Amino acid sequence: MITNCPSCNGTSLKKVKYTWWGGIVGPAIINVTKCEECGETFNGNSGKSNTPAIVIFFIVAIGIGVLLGVLSTS
């Protein structure tokens, strides 16, 4: 677990519980953490950007939605 912000080296970190892109599930899966000093969000385990994981989450969620839509019309 990261203890300092990778952007500003701040120590006031908070686990994000809800996001517009993932509701409550996405941030829990990706471990989104926010620095309360600079506002940067990052992966709380690795300190890296969440962008690649968010894109994958979106693609999987849209794929599941499309699949469910196709199956429900069959």
C-alpha positions in Angstrom: 0.0 0.0 0.0 1.3 3.4 -1.0 1.8 5.8 1.9 2.8 9.0 -0.1 1.3 10.6 -3.2 3.4 9.8 -6.3 2.6 13.3 -7.6 3.3 15.7 -4.6 4.7 13.3 -2.0 1.7 14.2 0.3 0.7 11.8 3.1 -3.1 12.7 3.3 -4.5 9.9 1.2 -8.1 8.7 1.0 -9.6 5.6 -0.6 -12.2 6.6 -3.2 -15.5 4.8 -2.7 -17.5 6.1 -5.7 -16.6 7.4 -9.2 -18.8 8.4 -12.2 -17.2 5.8 -14.4 -17.4 2.8 -12.1 -19.9 3.5 -9.4 -18.9 1.7 -6.2 -17.6 -1.4 -8.0 -14.9 0.1 -10.2 -12.9 1.9 -7.5 -13.1 -1.2 -5.3 -11.6 -3.4 -8.0 -9.0 -0.9 -9.1 -8.1 0.4 -5.6 -8.5 4.1 -6.5 -6.8 6.4 -4.0 -6.9 10.2 -3.9 -4.4 12.6 -2.5 -6.3 15.2 -0.5 -3.4 17.6 -0.8 -3.1 17.8 -4.6 -6.2 16.0 -5.8 -4.3 13.4 -7.8 -5.9 9.9 -8.1 -3.9 6.8 -8.6 -3.8 3.1 -7.8 -3.3 2.7 -4.1 -1.3 -0.5 -4.5 1.2 0.5 -7.2 1.1 4.3 -7.2 0.6 4.2 -11.0 -2.1 5.9 -13.1 -5.6 4.3 -13.1 -6.2 5.2 -16.8 -5.3 1.8 -18.3 -7.4 0.0 -15.8 -10.4 2.3 -16.2 -10.3 1.8 -20.0 -10.3 -2.0 -19.5 -13.1 -1.7 -17.0 -15.1 0.4 -19.5 -14.5 -2.1 -22.4 -15.5 -5.0 -20.3 -18.6 -3.3 -18.9 -19.8 -2.2 -22.4 -19.1 -5.7 -23.7 -21.2 -7.3 -21.0 -24.0 -4.7 -21.6 -24.0 -5.4 -25.4 -23.9 -9.2 -24.8 -26.9 -9.0 -22.4 -28.7 -6.8 -24.9 -28.2 -9.3 -27.7 -29.2 -12.2 -25.5 -32.3 -10.5 -24.3 -33.6 -9.9 -27.8 -33.0 -13.4 -29.0 
